[in-house]
Structure formats: structure tokens, C-alpha cells
Amino acid sequence: EKLREARADAEFEKREREAGEEFERRKMEADEDIRNYREEGKKIVDEEVKRETAERMARSAEELERRNKVCGRLINQQEELRIQNIALATQLGETSATLELLKKKIKELEHD
């Protein structure tokens, strides 16, 4: 009877030890799976951040290109206006000179 109980106790302890070892093995596997999932998730997030950053940079480059074109047109318009101002100033000077000549002629004619 005692021998049977001792064997039963030994068998119980053996199964308990095996169950504990199995539990530890599965826990370690689960921990490894969790680490792998976290690493994979981090990689996915990193790739998403890289993609979003690249998209933002592309949009920024497009916006800068658009602004550069607008600035280029404004600079060209400014240069055209400067040339027109020079032409108008020249015409004004010529008109003033002609007006002065006409005033002199009128005075000469009035005195004659």
C-alpha cells in the first residue's frame, strides 16, 4: 500500500514537474512570439513613418517648385515694369523738352 502511494506520489511529482517544464517552455515561446510581433510591428510603423515622410517631402518640393515659378514670373513682370518706367521717363523728358521749345517759340512769336 505504502509502495503504491509512494509510486503514485512520485508519478504525480513527475507529471507536475513535466507540466511545469511544459508551462515554462510554452511561456518562453509566447514571450518570443510577443517580441517578434513587437519587432515586426515596429518595422511596419517605421516603414509607414518613412513613407509619410517621403510623401510630405514630395509635397514640399512640389510647393517650392510652384512658388519658384510664381517668383520667376513676378521677377520678369518687375523687370518689364522697370523697362516701361524707363521708357515713360524718357518720353516724359522728351515731352518736357518739346514743351519748353514750344513755350520759347510762343514767346518769340508773341514778341514779334
C-alpha positions in Angstrom: 0.0 0.0 0.0 2.7 2.5 1.0 4.8 1.5 -2.0 1.8 2.1 -4.2 1.3 5.5 -2.6 4.9 6.3 -3.0 4.8 5.4 -6.6 1.6 7.5 -7.1 3.3 10.4 -5.3 6.4 10.0 -7.5 4.2 9.8 -10.6 2.3 12.9 -9.5 5.5 14.8 -8.8 6.9 13.7 -12.2 3.8 14.8 -14.0 3.7 18.1 -12.0 7.4 18.7 -12.9 6.8 17.9 -16.6 3.7 20.2 -16.6 5.8 22.9 -15.0 8.5 22.4 -17.6 5.9 22.4 -20.4 4.4 25.6 -19.0 7.8 27.3 -18.9 8.6 26.1 -22.5 5.3 27.5 -23.7 5.7 30.7 -21.8 9.2 31.2 -23.3 7.7 30.5 -26.8 4.9 33.0 -26.1 7.4 35.6 -24.9 9.5 35.1 -28.1 6.3 35.4 -30.2 5.5 38.7 -28.4 9.0 40.0 -29.0 8.7 39.0 -32.7 5.3 40.7 -33.1 6.6 43.8 -31.4 9.7 43.9 -33.7 7.5 43.3 -36.8 5.1 46.0 -35.6 7.9 48.4 -35.1 9.2 47.7 -38.6 5.8 48.3 -40.0 5.5 51.6 -38.1 9.0 52.6 -39.2 8.1 51.9 -42.8 4.9 53.9 -42.5 6.7 56.8 -41.0 9.3 56.7 -43.8 6.5 56.6 -46.4 4.7 59.5 -44.8 7.9 61.5 -44.6 8.7 60.8 -48.2 5.2 61.9 -49.2 5.5 65.1 -47.2 8.9 65.9 -48.7 7.5 65.3 -52.2 4.6 67.7 -51.5 7.0 70.3 -50.1 9.2 70.0 -53.2 6.2 70.5 -55.4 5.1 73.5 -53.4 8.6 75.0 -53.6 8.7 74.4 -57.3 5.3 76.2 -57.7 6.5 79.1 -55.6 9.7 79.4 -57.6 7.7 79.6 -60.8 5.5 82.3 -59.3 8.5 84.2 -58.1 10.1 83.9 -61.5 7.0 85.3 -63.2 6.9 88.2 -60.7 10.6 89.0 -61.3 10.0 89.0 -65.0 7.0 91.3 -64.6 9.0 93.6 -62.3 11.8 93.8 -65.0 9.2 94.6 -67.7 7.7 97.3 -65.5 11.2 98.8 -64.9 11.8 98.9 -68.6 8.4 100.5 -69.2 9.2 103.1 -66.4 12.5 104.0 -68.1 10.7 104.4 -71.5 8.0 106.5 -69.9 10.6 108.7 -68.1 12.4 109.1 -71.4 9.1 110.1 -73.2 8.3 112.5 -70.3 11.8 114.1 -70.7 11.3 114.4 -74.5 7.8 115.8 -74.0 9.1 118.3 -71.4 11.9 119.4 -73.8 9.4 119.8 -76.6 7.1 121.8 -74.3 9.9 124.1 -73.4 10.8 124.6 -77.1 7.1 125.3 -77.8 7.0 127.9 -75.0 10.1 129.6 -76.3 8.5 129.7 -79.8 5.3 131.1 -78.5 7.2 133.8 -76.6 9.2 134.6 -79.7 6.0 134.8 -81.8 4.3 136.9 -79.2 7.2 139.4 -79.2 7.3 139.5 -83.0 
